[in-house]
Amino acid sequence: MAELKIRLIGAGGHGILTLGRVLGETAVRYGKEAVMTIGYSPAQRGGWSRADVLISDSKIDYPIFTYPDILVATTQETYDLELPKLKRGGWLIYETSIVEPKDAQDINQVGINAIERAIKLGNRVVANIIILGFMNTLLKIFPEDVVKEAIAARVKKKYVDLNLKAYEVGKEVALESVGVVEG
């Protein structure tokens, strides 16, 4: 990985910023450089939030990017907005209970019903970590033990076990329904 650009975007409350922080923490623990920039909708309720995470083998001079390698979208609006910006050959992971995917050439699209699975675990807010387990298992971005260390470091102590279970759920979904990309 010379450089990896990940855009996470969805509704406020979907855990987008926490997911970005965990990815950044993982990258640093793995010996990479990482920077996250964030953006918010001006709406007080029902708005979107975005976290752009840039991970690199070398020093990062400029943290802003337009065309991500990986896009995670948890709402239809953000999916529609960001799909044209995804790098050709890139990966788009979307929330199946909310997003209706569109045909897109040269884009790898996979969906996961993370919200429903999080509710089954007992807390909807861990859907973001289910997505992380799914994405990391599917795309082999980081070693699993490093990701789990970052989760433990970035979530409240009383929720660490729940988040680690959520990661495992995402991992299981990737292995069972999609398979793992050879890379």
N, C-alpha and C positions, 0 to 999 in steps of 0.2 A: 504494500500500500504506500505509494508515494504521497497521495493526497486523496481524501475522501470527503465529499460534500453531502451532508445529510440535512434535508429540510423536513421538519416535523410541524404539521399545521392542523388545527382543528378548533373546536369550540372551547371557549374558556371553561375550565373545570374538567377537561379531558386529560389533564396531567401532562400536557405537552412540554411545559418548562421543566418539570421534574424528570421526564424522560430525557430531555436534552442535557440536564445536569448529570444524570447517571452515565450517559454516553461520554460526556467530556471527562468525567472522573475515571471511567474505564480506560479511556485513551491515555490519560496521564499515568495511571497505574501500569499501563502496558508499555510505557516509555515513549509515547508519542507526544507531539505538540497538539494542543486542542484549544479552540476558542468557540464561544457561543455568542451569537447575537440574537436578540429577541425583538419581537414586534407584537403589538396589540391592536385590536379594532378599537375605534373611539367609543363604541357602544358600551354602556354600563352593564347591560344584561344581554345575553345572547350573542355576544361578540366572539371573534376568533382570537387565537393566540398562535404565535409562530416562534419556533426556535430553529435557527440555522446553526448547525454544528460542523465546523471545519476541522478535520483531523489530518495531521501531516507528519511525515518522517523528519521534516526540517522546520526551522523557524518560520512562523506565519507572519508575513509582512502586512497582509491586507485581509481582514476577516469577512468581507462581503462577497457573495457570489450570486449569480443569477440562475445558473443551470446546475441543479443538484444531481448527484449520482443516484441517490436514494431519496424517495419522497414517501412520507407517511402522512396520509390524509384521513381524518376521522369525521368529516362532514362533506356533504355533496358540494356545497358552495366552495369549500377550500380545494376539494378535488378538481372541480371544474376550473377554478382559477389557476391552479398550479400545474395541471397536466401538461399544458403546452410548454412549460419551462423545463420539464424533466429532460435531462440529457438522453439522447438516443442510445438505446442499449441499457438504459438505467432501470432501476427497480422501483415500482410503486406498490406500496402496501396500504390497503384501505380497510375501513371498518364496514363489514358486509351488512350490518343491520341498518346502516344509514346511507351508504354510498351505492349508487347504481353505476357500475363501471361502463366506460365507453370504449369503443374500438380505438386502438392507438397502435400505429405501426412502430416497430422497433422499440417497444416498451414492454418490459416484463411486469405484468400486473398480477398480484395475488391478494386475496382477501382473507380476513379472519374476523370472526364474530367475537371480538375481545370483550365487548361490553356484556353480552349474555354470559360468557364464561366467567367474567369477574363477579357478576351477580351470584352465580352458582357458588363461587368461593366465599361469598358473604360480604363483599364490599366492591361496589362498582368502580371505585377510584383506582383499583389495581389493573384496570384494562390497559393502561399504558405499559405496565411491566409485562403483561401478557404479550403485547405487541413486541416488546424488546426481546423476549424469549423466542418468539416466532422469527423475528428478523435476524437475530444473531445466529440462530440455528440454521436457518435457510441460507444465509449469505456468508456464514463463517467469518464474521468481522473480527471478533476477539475470542480468546480462550474463555470458556465458560466460567472457570474459577475466578478470573479477573473481573468478569461482569458481576458475579455474585458478591465479590468483595466490595465493588463500587455500590451495588444496591444497599448493602449493609451500612456503608458509610454515608449514604445520601438520604435514606428515609429515616423517619422517626423510629427509635429503638423498639417501641411497642408494636410497630408494623413490619419489622424486618422479616419475621417468619411468614407472614401473609404474602409479602412481596416476593420472597423466594419461592413460595408455592406458585404464585402467579407466573413467575419466570418459567417454572417447570411446565405449567399448563401450555404456555406459548411454545415451548420446545416440543412438547408432545404433539401439538397440532401440526407443527412444521414437519415432524418426522412421519406422522401418520397420513396426513392428507396431501401434502405437497411434495415431500421428499426433500433432499438436500442437494443444493447446487454443487457440482464438482468444480473446484477452483483451485 
